[in-house]
């Protein structure tokens, strides 16, 4: 039913989900959250608050914090930034990234024509999908100094495997936020990709970015703000689940993750 996603009002449905996820009526909130936990097999034993009753609304549950030391940050230079499943990983070849078998897309399109796309003609990438049951906070994969952040408006197609295998250039079509960090590996790009019902993304330095949905690219410059984040620090969160993409302009790095690997925050990936 991928074709149906071309017809439905993606942004309107996401706005409705945004509002529904913040309803504080205990009966509605608890009923839906309990159904969600059982349906998707969410492990609440790792959460700081282990009972559905302790959450203010569904989004509070969905963006839940974990207990201290629930995720151990490895000593390697790059670690996994999220809990999820590896959609694709490999080399960036002539500015092309593998989306799925038979589907590639360009770095320049992903970065909405930013001149820094030229830094990623070669390098390595990793695309990681967060399913509904996963922990939805995002952590820094490396030490970095924030240079800028770009909000790019777009579609809100689902980012599950079926849609990723069907929609050309999906990640370069969907709404997304690109964060540029200066690191020991050079300038790295970290992309948060929105999706249907995922109409809200946040970063630790900016807060909620969307909604409201904008119609134009927005650029936030942080070069003089000295925003430093260490490996493992919280980078942001998805209000509902989605996908992250890492671009690293260094072919000497060998990422030790493979397609379909299940990964968790803090795992070494080099």
N, C-alpha and C positions, 0 to 999 in steps of 0.2 A: 504493500500500500504506500510505497514511497511517493508515487505520483500525487497522492492526496495532499502531501505537504506543500506542493506548489499552489494549491487552491485555498487552503485554510488561512485565516487571518492570524499569522504567526505572532505578531507583536500584540494584538489584542488579547489573544489567549494567554500570552505570557504576563500581560498586565493583570489579568484576572487571577492567574495563579499567584502572582506577587501579593495581591490583596488577600486571597484565601489563606496563604501561608502565614499571614500575620493576624488572623482572627484569634482572639484571646478567650472566646467562649470555651470553658473547660470541657463540656460535653463534645462539642465538635472537634476541638483540638485533640483531645485524648482518643476519641473514636478513630479519627483518621490516622493519627500517629501510631496507634496500636495496630491498626490494619497494615500500615506501611512497614512497621517493624517485622510483623509476621510474614507478610507477602514477600519481602525482599531479603529476609534473613539478616537483619541488622544486628550486630553484636554490640549491645549496650554495656557489656561488662568492662569495656575499656574506657567508657566515658566518665567524665568527672561526676556527672549526674546520671545515675543508672536507672532512674524511674521516669516514665513518660510524664507523670504528674508534676515533675519538677521543672518542666519547660514552659515558658510563657506562651509560646505559640509554635506552630509547626516549623517555621524557619529557625527558631531558636534551637529546636531539636536537630534540624538538618545541618546546622553549622556548629554543632556541639564541639566543645573542647574535649580532649582526651586527658586521662590521668597523667600526672608527672611520670616520665620514663616509660610511657606506653610505646613510644617510638625512640629508639636509640640512634643517634646520629653517628654514622661511621666516620672514621678518621681520614678517609680518602678525600681527594680534592673536589670531587663532584658526587653528590648523593641524589637519590630520588626525591623529587619535590612533593609528591602526592601519593596517596593510596590509589591504586587503580590497575588497569591492564594496559600493557604496551600495545598500541595500535600498529605503529611502525617505528623503525629506527634504522639508521644507516648513514651513508654519506650524502652530502649535498653535491650534486654533479651539475656543473654549468648552471647554477641557480635553480635547479629543479629538485623538488622534494617528492618522495613517494607517498601518496595518500593511501592507496590500496592497489591490489594487483590490477594493472592496466590503467591506473589513474595517477597522473603526476600533476603538480601545480608549481607555479613560479614563486620564488622568494619576493620578487618585486611586487607582485600582486598581493601576496600575503601581507606585506608591509605597506600596502597602499601607496606605492610609488616613492617611498622614502629613499633619499639618496644613499642612505646607509645600507640599502639592500646590496650594493656593490661589495660590501664586506663579506657577504655570504654567498659568493659565487661558488666557493668550495667550503667544505667543513663537514660537521656532523650534526644530526638532528635526532630528536626523539619526540614522539607523539604518544601521550598517555591519556587514556579515557577513564573518567571517573564514573562508575555506575551508581545507581540510586542508593545502594547499601553502603557505599564507601564513606570514609571520613572526608569532609569537603573543605578542609582548610589547606592552604597551599604554603609550602615552606621553601626557603632559599636553597637551591641546589649547590651553591658555591658562595664564597665571599665576594661581595660586589658593592660598587658605589653607583647609585642610581643617577643616570644621566638625563633621561626623559621618559615620558609615558605618552602614548598615542591612543586615543579612542577612535575606533573605526566603525561607523555604522554599517549595517548589512542585514542579511536574512537571519532567520532563526530556525534553520533546519535541524532536525535531530542529528546527534553525532554518534549514534549507535552504529554497530558494525554494518548492518544492512544498508543504512543510508550512506555511510562512508563509502561503501562499495558501489553505490549507484549514482551519486550526485557528483558530477565533475567539479573540481576546484572547491569542494565543500568548505574547507577551512579558510579559503581566501574569499568566500562569499558571505560567511556568517559574521555577525557582529563580533568584535574582538577588541582586546586591549593589549597593546604591545609595550613591554617594559624593556628599556635598554640599560644594561649594566656594564660598567668598566670592570674587568676582572683580570686575573693573571693570565687568562687565555685570550685576552683582547676584548673587544666589544661584543657582548653576547645579547641576544634578543630572547625574551621570555614572553610567550603569548598566551593569554587567557581567551579561550574561544567560547562565545555564548551559544545557546541552542534553544530549541522550543521549551518553554516553561523555565528557561534559565535566563530570564531577562534582567538579571541583576548580578553585578560583579563588584567586588570591593578590593582595595589594596590597603595595606597597613598604614601608608603615609597619606592617603587621600580620603579614605572612607568610601562610601557608596558612589560608584561612577554612573551607573544607570540602574533603573530609570531615573530621570526622564530619558527617552530615546532621542538622540539628536540626528539631524539629517546631514551634518557635515563632519569631516575629520576634525578632531580637537587635539592639540599638542600641548603638553605641560612640560615646561623646562625646569629641570632640577640641578643644572650644572653648578649653580652657586649655593645650593642648599645643604650640601655635605650630608646627604642621606646615605648612610652606610648600613648595610645589612650583612650579617654573618651567616655562614652556612647553617641551616636549621632554623633560622629566625622565621617567624610568620611573615609571609609575603602578602597574603590576601585570602579571599574565600569566595566560593561560588554559592549564591543563594539559589540552590538547586544545582544539579551536577552537570558536568561538561567535560572539556578537554583542555590540556595544556600542551604547548609545543615549545621545545627548547632548540635554539639555533646557536651553535658554537663554531666560530670560524677557524677551526684548527684541525687539520686532517691527521695530526699526530696523536690525537685522542682516540682511543678504542673503547667505545661504550660496551659494557659487558651485560647488556640486556638484549632480549630478542623479542620478535613479534609474539604476542599472546602471553608473555610472561606476566604473572601477577606480582605486583610490586607494592612496597609500603614506604612511607616517608622515612628517610634516613638511610636506606639501603645504599651501599656503595654501587655506583654504576660505571666505574672506570677500573 
